[in-house]
């Protein structure tokens, strides 16, 4: 669709439907989380209606840092490459104290991954690309300018009252996915709330268009000479736009702070009095770390900011929301296909509530370090920053935002405990499996791109196996794909139908021996592993991962 100014794009407002219809899935909210959720479900063959009360996309940069895991998810949905092509890739972050660099860190310290640690991409581009992908998907109906006024959560489905400029209507949803942001109308309609900490501080965001020779890195200053006693964060964005976050303090007047006569001197103090630039967008934000008590309420499930909020340090907001969608979509797919009980959706709440707690914990600690609340806290922070220049032990104390990593689910009820021993450094149960370069049919490729939309059984090399009829049954039902990985040095002829671990990284990262096999969930998390293939063990583990916790249960019926 070419280069579009997504900040001024007006979306067509559809009229109310002529008939009262029941839909399998309704998503409320057309931000990055809601659009990703809709794309994932549609890719699995489900019709989705998306309701959003706005008729435009984001204004200003907003969420800009999208993590490797988010890119991996978008790759699976066919939009990752476009995000990569436009985004600014980066792996390195630097921390400064006053006028000196105290620490530099690489967020992707090892090679052998297709995607960088992060890209920076303005949220309006992210939404624009997702929006265009949604428009190209015939199973998704996007209704812009449709505001949900009320919901009735019933045992057999959800009743929604919706308002548009052209009139009101009602519709029914078998499942309602609330992705409608921190001011969630769905949460309010249910009488639910979020609880946590609200931080008494204000930050100014300035999007500045300029030619600059700063590298594509994350730079964070504590108490810099150009903005004393506060902090500043600098990020590169596409189109020669730079994102600058200035800490202002709680006493700053939000209306005064965004006026050009107050913004421009701050930017000139950083860039130099004669540096040419244009101010593109300015905003003030405060932040909180809070979440709902439960993410599932019967047939309504919450994801993204409607379920949990964190401060922006660490890029854990949007990235965590995309992981919510990744976790929920495959489970809802199995439930809709009658291949799993709806109790499987309880595991969404279990896993993602723990992930929210992890993100809130990291984000709260970052905020406390960045904005110390007492003189003792500030002395501790400044001492850690001074020591970090020369001493590695102090660097673990420096916290300018623990940047987003995919959450692991080591205690998930969907995991099958190890029967055999694996090395401590191997990818653990419940973790997202790592990428690695592979070779297939003489062509170079990447491991994660081989994983399908269902469960994958990774078989490494050749080894003893038993009860293969159980595995064959799962494959025939479409629940499982078998994928054999051959060790480095295997000839393409011998590896026919499989892939070659071309740099030996899969063997190392999985602690794989010949005959080792691994059950990988549709969201690319590891849920079981063995030293040899036993079809009955695989079947039992798959049934457990589908939410059947009784030994006699089967997700095939």
C-alpha positions as CSV (number, residue, x, y, z in Angstrom):
1,X,0.0,0.0,0.0
2,X,3.1,2.2,-0.3
3,X,4.3,4.9,2.2
4,X,1.3,6.1,4.2
5,X,1.1,8.8,6.9
6,X,-0.5,6.4,9.4
7,X,-0.9,9.2,11.9
8,X,-3.5,10.9,9.7
9,X,-5.1,7.8,8.2
10,X,-8.9,7.8,8.8
11,X,-10.4,4.4,8.9
12,X,-13.8,3.7,7.4
13,X,-16.6,3.5,9.9
14,X,-18.8,0.5,9.1
15,X,-22.5,0.9,9.6
16,X,-24.3,-1.3,12.2
17,X,-25.0,-4.8,10.9
18,X,-28.4,-5.4,9.6
19,X,-28.9,-8.6,11.5
20,X,-28.2,-9.9,15.0
21,X,-25.4,-12.4,14.7
22,X,-23.5,-14.7,17.0
23,X,-19.8,-14.8,16.4
24,X,-17.2,-17.3,17.6
25,X,-14.7,-14.7,18.6
26,X,-15.0,-10.9,19.2
27,X,-11.8,-8.9,19.9
28,X,-12.3,-5.5,21.5
29,X,-9.4,-3.1,20.8
30,X,-7.5,-2.6,17.5
31,X,-4.1,-1.8,19.0
32,X,-1.0,-4.0,18.5
33,X,-2.3,-6.7,20.9
34,X,-5.8,-6.9,19.5
35,X,-4.7,-6.9,15.9
36,X,-2.1,-9.5,16.6
37,X,-4.7,-11.7,18.4
38,X,-7.1,-11.4,15.4
39,X,-4.4,-12.3,12.9
40,X,-3.3,-15.3,14.9
41,X,-6.8,-16.7,15.3
42,X,-7.6,-16.1,11.6
43,X,-4.4,-17.9,10.6
44,X,-5.8,-20.9,12.5
45,X,-9.0,-20.7,10.5
46,X,-11.4,-18.8,12.8
47,X,-13.6,-15.9,11.9
48,X,-13.0,-12.9,14.1
49,X,-14.8,-9.6,14.6
50,X,-12.6,-6.7,15.9
51,X,-14.4,-3.7,17.5
52,X,-12.6,-0.5,18.2
53,X,-14.1,2.8,19.3
54,X,-11.6,4.9,17.3
55,X,-11.4,5.6,13.6
56,X,-7.6,6.4,13.5
57,X,-4.3,4.8,14.4
58,X,-1.8,5.9,17.1
59,X,-0.5,9.5,17.1
60,X,3.1,9.9,18.2
61,X,5.7,7.2,18.8
62,X,4.3,5.7,22.0
63,X,5.5,2.1,22.2
64,X,8.6,1.9,20.1
65,X,10.8,-0.9,21.4
66,X,9.8,-4.3,20.0
67,X,11.7,-7.3,21.3
68,X,13.1,-10.3,19.4
69,X,10.4,-12.5,20.8
70,X,7.7,-10.2,19.4
71,X,9.4,-10.2,16.0
72,X,9.5,-14.0,16.1
73,X,5.7,-14.0,16.8
74,X,5.1,-11.6,14.0
75,X,7.3,-13.6,11.7
76,X,4.9,-16.6,12.2
77,X,2.0,-14.3,11.3
78,X,3.6,-13.0,8.2
79,X,4.3,-9.4,9.3
80,X,7.7,-9.6,10.9
81,X,9.8,-8.9,7.8
82,X,7.9,-5.7,7.2
83,X,8.5,-4.5,10.7
84,X,12.2,-5.3,10.4
85,X,12.5,-3.5,7.1
86,X,11.2,-0.3,8.5
87,X,12.5,-0.6,12.1
88,X,15.9,0.4,13.5
89,X,17.7,-2.7,14.7
90,X,19.7,-2.5,17.9
91,X,21.4,-4.8,20.4
92,X,23.6,-2.5,22.5
93,X,22.6,-0.3,25.5
94,X,24.8,2.3,27.2
95,X,24.4,3.8,30.7
96,X,25.9,7.2,31.5
97,X,26.3,8.9,34.9
98,X,26.6,12.7,34.7
99,X,29.1,13.1,31.8
100,X,30.7,9.6,31.8
101,X,29.8,6.3,30.3
102,X,29.7,3.7,33.1
103,X,28.5,0.6,31.3
104,X,27.7,-0.9,27.9
105,X,25.8,-4.1,27.5
106,X,24.8,-6.3,24.5
107,X,21.3,-7.7,24.7
108,X,22.0,-10.4,22.1
109,X,25.4,-11.6,23.3
110,X,25.5,-14.8,21.1
111,X,25.3,-15.3,17.4
112,X,22.9,-17.7,15.6
113,X,19.6,-15.8,15.8
114,X,17.7,-14.4,12.9
115,X,16.4,-11.3,14.6
116,X,18.1,-8.6,16.7
117,X,17.4,-8.1,20.4
118,X,15.1,-5.1,19.5
119,X,13.9,-2.9,16.8
120,X,12.7,0.6,17.3
121,X,9.5,1.4,15.3
122,X,6.9,4.0,16.0
123,X,3.6,2.5,17.2
124,X,1.7,4.1,14.3
125,X,3.9,2.0,11.8
126,X,3.4,-1.1,13.9
127,X,-0.4,-0.6,13.9
128,X,-0.5,0.4,10.3
129,X,1.3,-2.8,9.1
130,X,-0.9,-4.9,11.3
131,X,-4.0,-3.1,10.1
132,X,-3.1,-3.7,6.5
133,X,-2.5,-7.4,7.2
134,X,-5.9,-7.6,9.0
135,X,-7.6,-5.9,6.0
136,X,-6.1,-8.5,3.7
137,X,-7.4,-11.4,5.9
138,X,-10.9,-12.4,4.7
139,X,-11.7,-14.1,8.1
140,X,-11.3,-10.8,10.0
141,X,-14.0,-8.1,10.1
142,X,-12.7,-4.9,11.5
143,X,-15.3,-2.4,12.7
144,X,-13.8,1.0,13.5
145,X,-15.8,3.5,15.4
146,X,-17.8,0.8,17.2
147,X,-17.8,1.5,20.9
148,X,-18.8,-1.2,23.4
149,X,-21.2,0.3,26.0
150,X,-21.9,-2.8,28.0
151,X,-21.4,-6.6,28.2
152,X,-23.3,-9.4,29.8
153,X,-21.1,-12.4,30.6
154,X,-23.2,-15.6,30.4
155,X,-22.4,-19.3,30.7
156,X,-23.0,-19.9,27.0
157,X,-21.5,-16.6,25.6
158,X,-21.2,-12.9,25.9
159,X,-23.8,-10.3,25.0
160,X,-22.5,-6.9,23.8
161,X,-24.2,-3.5,23.4
162,X,-22.4,-1.5,20.8
163,X,-22.8,2.2,19.7
164,X,-21.8,3.9,16.5
165,X,-22.5,7.3,15.0
166,X,-25.1,5.6,12.7
167,X,-26.9,3.8,15.5
168,X,-26.6,1.1,18.2
169,X,-26.8,-2.6,17.9
170,X,-26.2,-5.8,19.9
171,X,-24.2,-8.9,19.1
172,X,-23.3,-12.2,20.7
173,X,-19.8,-13.7,21.1
174,X,-18.9,-17.2,22.0
175,X,-15.7,-15.8,23.3
176,X,-14.8,-12.1,24.0
177,X,-11.1,-11.1,24.1
178,X,-10.6,-7.7,25.8
179,X,-7.6,-6.0,24.3
180,X,-8.9,-2.5,24.9
181,X,-6.1,-0.9,26.8
182,X,-5.5,0.5,30.3
183,X,-8.9,2.3,30.4
184,X,-10.7,-0.9,29.4
185,X,-14.4,-0.5,28.8
186,X,-14.8,-4.2,29.2
187,X,-13.1,-4.3,32.6
188,X,-15.2,-1.4,33.7
189,X,-18.5,-3.0,32.5
190,X,-17.7,-6.1,34.6
191,X,-17.0,-4.0,37.6
192,X,-13.4,-5.2,37.7
193,X,-10.3,-3.1,38.5
194,X,-6.5,-3.2,38.5
195,X,-4.4,-2.8,41.6
196,X,-0.8,-2.0,42.2
197,X,1.5,1.0,42.5
198,X,1.2,4.5,40.9
199,X,4.5,6.2,40.7
200,X,4.7,9.9,41.5
201,X,6.8,11.1,38.6
202,X,6.3,12.7,35.2
203,X,8.2,12.2,32.0
204,X,8.2,14.3,28.8
205,X,8.4,12.4,25.5
206,X,9.7,14.4,22.6
207,X,9.9,13.0,19.0
208,X,12.6,15.0,17.3
209,X,13.3,14.9,13.5
210,X,17.0,15.6,12.8
211,X,20.1,14.4,11.1
212,X,22.4,12.9,13.9
213,X,25.4,10.7,14.1
214,X,24.3,8.9,17.3
215,X,24.6,5.1,16.8
216,X,21.5,2.9,16.9
217,X,21.8,2.1,20.6
218,X,19.8,2.7,23.7
219,X,21.4,5.6,25.7
220,X,20.3,6.3,29.3
221,X,21.7,9.2,31.4
222,X,21.5,9.5,35.1
223,X,21.9,13.1,36.3
224,X,23.5,14.5,33.1
225,X,24.9,18.0,33.0
226,X,22.3,19.0,30.3
227,X,19.4,17.9,32.6
228,X,20.7,17.8,36.2
229,X,19.2,15.7,39.0
230,X,17.0,13.9,36.5
231,X,17.3,11.2,33.8
232,X,17.1,11.1,30.0
233,X,16.6,8.3,27.6
234,X,17.5,8.5,23.8
235,X,16.4,6.1,21.1
236,X,16.7,6.2,17.3
237,X,13.6,5.7,15.2
238,X,12.9,5.4,11.5
239,X,12.7,8.5,9.2
240,X,15.4,10.3,11.2
241,X,13.1,10.7,14.2
242,X,14.7,10.4,17.6
243,X,12.8,9.7,20.8
244,X,13.9,11.6,23.9
245,X,12.4,11.0,27.3
246,X,13.1,13.6,29.9
247,X,12.3,13.0,33.6
248,X,10.5,16.0,35.0
249,X,9.6,15.1,38.6
250,X,6.1,14.9,40.1
251,X,5.8,18.7,40.6
252,X,6.0,19.5,36.9
253,X,2.9,21.1,35.4
254,X,1.8,18.9,32.6
255,X,0.2,21.7,30.6
256,X,3.2,24.0,30.9
257,X,5.8,21.2,30.3
258,X,4.6,20.5,26.7
259,X,4.7,24.1,25.5
260,X,7.4,24.6,22.9
261,X,9.0,27.4,24.9
262,X,9.6,24.8,27.7
263,X,10.4,21.8,25.5
264,X,12.9,23.3,23.0
265,X,15.5,24.5,25.6
266,X,15.6,20.9,27.0
267,X,16.3,19.5,23.6
268,X,18.9,22.2,22.8
269,X,20.7,21.5,26.1
270,X,21.2,17.9,24.9
271,X,21.9,18.5,21.2
272,X,23.7,21.8,21.3
273,X,22.3,25.3,20.8
274,X,22.8,25.4,17.1
275,X,21.7,21.8,16.2
276,X,18.9,21.9,13.6
277,X,15.8,19.8,14.4
278,X,12.1,19.8,14.1
279,X,9.7,18.9,17.0
280,X,7.3,16.3,15.7
281,X,5.3,15.2,18.8
282,X,5.3,15.9,22.5
283,X,3.5,14.2,25.4
284,X,3.6,13.8,29.1
285,X,3.2,10.5,30.9
286,X,3.0,9.2,34.4
287,X,3.0,5.5,35.0
288,X,1.8,2.6,37.2
289,X,2.6,-1.0,37.8
290,X,-0.7,-2.8,38.3
291,X,-2.8,-5.7,37.1
292,X,-6.2,-7.3,37.3
293,X,-6.5,-10.1,39.9
294,X,-7.6,-12.6,37.3
295,X,-7.3,-12.5,33.5
296,X,-10.1,-14.9,32.8
297,X,-13.7,-14.2,33.7
298,X,-15.8,-17.0,32.2
299,X,-16.0,-16.4,28.5
300,X,-14.2,-13.0,28.7
301,X,-10.4,-13.0,28.7
302,X,-8.2,-9.9,29.1
303,X,-4.9,-9.3,27.4
304,X,-2.4,-6.5,27.1
305,X,-2.8,-3.2,29.0
306,X,-6.4,-4.1,29.8
307,X,-5.0,-6.9,32.0
308,X,-1.7,-5.4,33.2
309,X,0.3,-2.2,33.1
310,X,4.0,-1.5,33.7
311,X,6.2,1.6,33.6
312,X,7.9,2.1,30.2
313,X,11.4,1.3,31.4
314,X,12.3,-2.1,29.9
315,X,9.8,-2.1,27.0
316,X,7.7,-4.7,28.8
317,X,4.2,-3.2,28.0
318,X,3.5,-3.9,24.3
319,X,5.9,-6.9,24.2
320,X,4.2,-8.6,27.1
321,X,0.8,-7.9,25.5
322,X,1.9,-9.6,22.2
323,X,3.1,-12.6,24.3
324,X,-0.4,-12.7,25.8
325,X,-1.9,-13.0,22.4
326,X,0.6,-15.7,21.4
327,X,-0.2,-17.6,24.6
328,X,-4.0,-17.3,24.3
329,X,-4.6,-17.8,20.5
330,X,-3.4,-21.4,20.3
331,X,-5.4,-22.5,23.4
332,X,-8.6,-20.8,22.2
333,X,-8.0,-22.5,18.8
334,X,-8.0,-26.0,20.4
335,X,-11.1,-25.1,22.5
336,X,-13.0,-23.8,19.4
337,X,-12.0,-27.0,17.5
338,X,-13.3,-29.2,20.4
339,X,-9.8,-30.6,20.8
340,X,-9.4,-29.3,24.3
341,X,-11.7,-28.5,27.3
342,X,-12.2,-24.8,28.0
343,X,-10.3,-25.4,31.2
344,X,-7.2,-25.1,29.0
345,X,-7.9,-21.4,29.0
346,X,-7.3,-21.3,32.8
347,X,-3.7,-22.1,32.0
348,X,-3.6,-18.8,30.0
349,X,-4.5,-17.0,33.2
350,X,-2.0,-19.0,35.2
351,X,0.9,-18.4,32.9
352,X,0.3,-14.8,31.9
353,X,-0.6,-13.7,35.4
354,X,2.8,-15.0,36.6
355,X,4.4,-13.3,33.6
356,X,2.6,-10.0,34.6
357,X,4.0,-10.3,38.1
358,X,7.5,-10.8,36.7
359,X,7.2,-7.8,34.5
360,X,5.7,-5.7,37.3
361,X,8.5,-6.8,39.6
362,X,11.3,-5.8,37.1
363,X,9.5,-2.6,36.1
364,X,9.0,-1.5,39.7
365,X,12.6,-2.1,40.6
366,X,13.7,-0.2,37.6
367,X,11.5,2.8,38.4
368,X,12.7,2.8,42.0
369,X,16.3,2.9,40.8
370,X,15.7,5.6,38.2
371,X,13.5,7.8,40.5
372,X,14.9,7.3,44.1
373,X,12.4,8.2,46.8
374,X,14.8,9.2,49.5
375,X,18.3,10.6,50.0
376,X,19.6,7.3,51.1
377,X,18.2,5.6,47.9
378,X,19.8,8.3,45.8
379,X,23.2,7.8,47.5
380,X,23.0,4.0,46.9
381,X,22.1,4.5,43.3
382,X,24.9,7.0,42.6
383,X,27.5,4.8,44.4
384,X,26.4,1.8,42.2
385,X,26.8,4.0,39.1
386,X,30.3,5.2,40.1
387,X,31.5,1.6,40.9
388,X,30.0,0.2,37.7
389,X,32.6,1.9,35.6
390,X,35.3,-0.5,36.9
391,X,33.6,-3.3,38.9
392,X,31.4,-6.0,37.3
393,X,29.6,-6.7,40.6
394,X,28.1,-3.2,40.7
395,X,26.7,-3.5,37.2
396,X,24.1,-5.9,38.3
397,X,22.8,-3.2,40.6
398,X,22.5,-0.6,37.9
399,X,18.9,-0.6,36.6
400,X,17.9,1.7,33.8
401,X,15.2,-0.8,32.8
402,X,15.6,-4.6,32.7
403,X,14.7,-5.0,29.1
404,X,12.0,-7.4,27.9
405,X,12.7,-11.1,27.6
406,X,10.2,-13.8,26.9
407,X,8.6,-15.1,30.0
408,X,9.2,-18.8,30.8
409,X,6.6,-21.1,32.5
410,X,8.7,-23.6,34.5
411,X,5.7,-24.5,36.8
412,X,3.0,-24.6,34.1
413,X,0.4,-27.3,34.6
414,X,0.9,-28.1,30.9
415,X,4.5,-29.2,31.3
416,X,5.6,-32.9,31.7
417,X,8.4,-33.3,34.2
418,X,11.7,-34.6,33.0
419,X,12.3,-38.4,33.2
420,X,15.9,-38.0,32.0
421,X,18.7,-35.7,32.9
422,X,19.5,-32.6,30.8
423,X,22.4,-30.2,31.2
424,X,21.7,-27.1,33.4
425,X,22.5,-24.8,30.5
426,X,20.0,-26.4,28.1
427,X,16.8,-24.7,27.3
428,X,14.6,-25.5,30.3
429,X,11.0,-26.8,30.4
430,X,8.5,-24.0,30.0
431,X,11.0,-21.7,28.2
432,X,10.6,-20.3,24.7
433,X,12.8,-22.4,22.4
434,X,15.8,-20.5,20.9
435,X,16.4,-19.9,17.2
436,X,19.4,-21.3,15.3
437,X,20.6,-21.5,11.7
438,X,19.7,-24.6,9.8
439,X,20.0,-26.1,6.3
440,X,17.1,-27.6,4.4
441,X,17.3,-29.1,0.9
442,X,20.6,-27.3,0.4
443,X,19.2,-23.9,1.4
444,X,20.1,-21.9,4.6
445,X,17.3,-21.0,6.9
446,X,16.2,-20.6,10.5
447,X,14.9,-23.1,13.0
448,X,11.9,-21.1,14.4
449,X,10.6,-20.7,10.8
450,X,10.2,-24.5,10.7
451,X,7.8,-24.7,13.6
452,X,4.2,-24.9,12.5
453,X,0.9,-23.7,14.0
454,X,0.4,-26.8,16.0
455,X,2.6,-28.9,18.3
456,X,6.0,-29.9,17.0
457,X,7.9,-33.1,17.9
458,X,11.6,-32.4,17.4
459,X,13.6,-35.6,16.9
460,X,17.4,-35.2,16.9
461,X,19.3,-37.6,14.7
462,X,18.4,-41.3,14.9
463,X,17.8,-43.4,18.0
464,X,15.7,-46.1,19.6
465,X,11.9,-45.6,19.5
466,X,8.8,-47.4,20.6
467,X,5.0,-47.2,20.3
468,X,5.2,-45.1,17.1
469,X,1.6,-45.8,16.3
470,X,0.6,-43.4,19.1
471,X,2.7,-40.6,17.4
472,X,1.3,-41.5,14.0
473,X,-2.3,-41.2,15.4
474,X,-1.5,-37.6,16.6
475,X,0.0,-36.7,13.3
476,X,-3.0,-38.0,11.4
477,X,-5.3,-35.9,13.6
478,X,-3.4,-32.8,12.7
479,X,-2.3,-32.0,16.3
480,X,1.4,-32.9,15.8
481,X,4.1,-32.4,13.3
482,X,7.2,-34.5,13.4
483,X,10.5,-32.7,12.4
484,X,13.8,-34.5,12.4
485,X,17.0,-32.5,12.9
486,X,20.3,-34.0,11.7
487,X,23.7,-33.1,13.2
488,X,26.2,-30.8,11.5
489,X,28.1,-32.6,8.7
490,X,25.1,-34.7,7.6
491,X,24.8,-34.9,3.8
492,X,21.7,-33.3,2.3
493,X,20.8,-36.7,0.8
494,X,20.7,-38.3,4.3
495,X,18.7,-35.4,5.7
496,X,16.0,-35.6,3.1
497,X,12.7,-34.5,4.7
498,X,14.4,-33.0,7.7
499,X,16.8,-30.1,8.5
500,X,20.6,-30.0,9.3
501,X,21.9,-28.3,12.5
502,X,24.3,-26.4,10.3
503,X,26.3,-24.7,13.0
504,X,25.8,-27.2,15.8
505,X,23.8,-24.6,17.8
506,X,20.6,-26.6,18.2
507,X,22.5,-29.5,19.8
508,X,24.2,-27.2,22.2
509,X,21.1,-25.1,23.1
510,X,18.9,-28.2,23.6
511,X,21.6,-30.5,25.0
512,X,20.6,-33.0,22.3
513,X,22.0,-36.4,21.9
514,X,21.2,-38.8,19.0
515,X,17.6,-39.9,19.7
516,X,16.6,-37.0,22.0
517,X,13.2,-35.6,21.3
518,X,11.3,-32.5,22.4
519,X,7.6,-31.5,22.4
520,X,7.2,-27.9,21.5
521,X,3.9,-26.0,22.0
522,X,2.3,-23.9,19.2
523,X,3.6,-20.8,20.9
524,X,7.2,-22.3,20.7
525,X,7.5,-23.1,24.4
526,X,9.1,-26.4,25.4
527,X,6.7,-28.6,27.4
528,X,8.3,-32.0,27.4
529,X,11.6,-33.7,26.5
530,X,13.1,-37.2,26.5
531,X,16.3,-39.0,25.6
532,X,14.5,-41.4,23.3
533,X,11.2,-41.5,21.5
534,X,8.3,-43.3,23.2
535,X,5.1,-42.7,21.4
536,X,2.9,-43.3,24.5
537,X,4.9,-40.8,26.5
538,X,4.6,-38.2,23.7
539,X,0.8,-38.9,23.6
540,X,0.4,-38.4,27.3
541,X,2.5,-35.2,27.3
542,X,0.5,-33.8,24.4
543,X,-2.8,-34.6,26.1
544,X,-1.5,-32.8,29.3
545,X,-0.4,-29.8,27.2
546,X,-4.0,-29.7,25.7
547,X,-5.4,-29.3,29.2
548,X,-6.3,-32.9,30.0
549,X,-4.8,-33.6,33.4
550,X,-6.5,-37.0,33.9
551,X,-4.4,-39.9,32.7
552,X,-7.3,-41.4,30.8
553,X,-8.3,-38.2,29.0
554,X,-7.6,-37.5,25.4
555,X,-7.6,-34.2,23.5
556,X,-8.7,-36.1,20.4
557,X,-12.3,-36.4,21.5
